[in-house]
Amino acid sequence: KMSTPKTPKNRVQVFGRKKTATAVALCTEGKGLIRVNGRPLHLVEPQCLRYKLEEPILLLGRDRFSAVDIRLKVKGGGHVAQVYAVRQAIAKALVAYYQKFVDEASKKEIKSILQQYDRTLIVA
C-alpha cells in the first residue's frame, strides 16, 4: 500500500554568516513561526541581543512574516556572531522567498528597506 504523495510546500534555503558563525534558514509557507535551533525567537539567549534578531521583523512588519515559517540552525562562532548570522539569514530568507514565490516588486521593496537600514542584513 503506497501513501498518497504530499504536495510539496514552497520552500527556500539560505544562509547568513558572520566571522565563523553560519546560520542556515529553511523558509517554508506557514503561519509565522520563527525558530532558532528549535527555540522560538523570543527565548533566544543572550537576551540583550534579542532586539538584533528581531530587527528584520520590526523593520518589515509581522504581516510580511505571517505567511512563512523560518527554521534556523546556527553553529560556530561566539554568541554575538551567531546572532548576526541569524538576523542575516532571516532577512535573506524572506527576500529569497518573496522572489521565488510572491512577486518581484514586493521583493525589491523588502530588499531596499533592509539595505537602507543596514547593508549587512543582505550582504555577507
C-alpha positions, -999 to 999 in steps of 0.1 A, spaced: 0 0 0 15 33 -11 9 65 8 -5 94 -12 23 118 -22 22 151 -3 20 183 -23 54 199 -19 54 232 1 70 263 -13 104 265 3 138 282 0 171 276 19 196 304 25 224 311 49 238 340 69 274 344 80 294 365 105 330 357 112 329 319 117 293 316 126 269 302 100 231 302 102 211 281 77 175 291 73 148 270 57 118 292 48 85 274 40 50 286 37 34 286 71 19 308 97 46 330 111 68 307 132 105 316 135 127 291 154 164 292 161 178 257 168 143 246 178 137 276 201 112 304 194 128 337 187 117 354 220 136 327 240 170 331 223 199 339 245 217 363 252 187 384 260 204 417 254 209 408 217 173 397 211 164 430 196 191 425 170 174 392 160 140 409 157 153 438 136 142 424 102 107 416 117 104 451 133 116 468 101 93 449 77 63 443 100 50 410 113 24 408 85 52 401 59 63 371 80 27 358 87 27 336 56 60 319 62 77 297 87 115 301 91 136 274 108 172 282 115 202 262 125 232 281 137 267 269 146 303 281 150 315 315 163 305 332 195 272 344 208 273 378 191 285 364 157 257 338 159 231 365 165 243 385 135 244 354 113 208 345 123 195 380 116 211 380 82 197 345 74 162 357 84 164 387 61 178 368 32 153 340 36 124 364 33 139 381 3 145 348 -14 110 335 -6 93 366 -20 115 365 -51 106 329 -58 70 326 -47 55 361 -44 65 388 -68 95 409 -79 80 442 -68 74 433 -32 108 416 -31 125 448 -43 106 468 -17 117 445 11 153 444 0 155 482 -3 140 487 32 166 462 47 195 477 28 187 513 38 186 503 74 217 480 75 235 467 44 249 437 64 213 423 66 217 413 29 254 413 21 277 390 40 
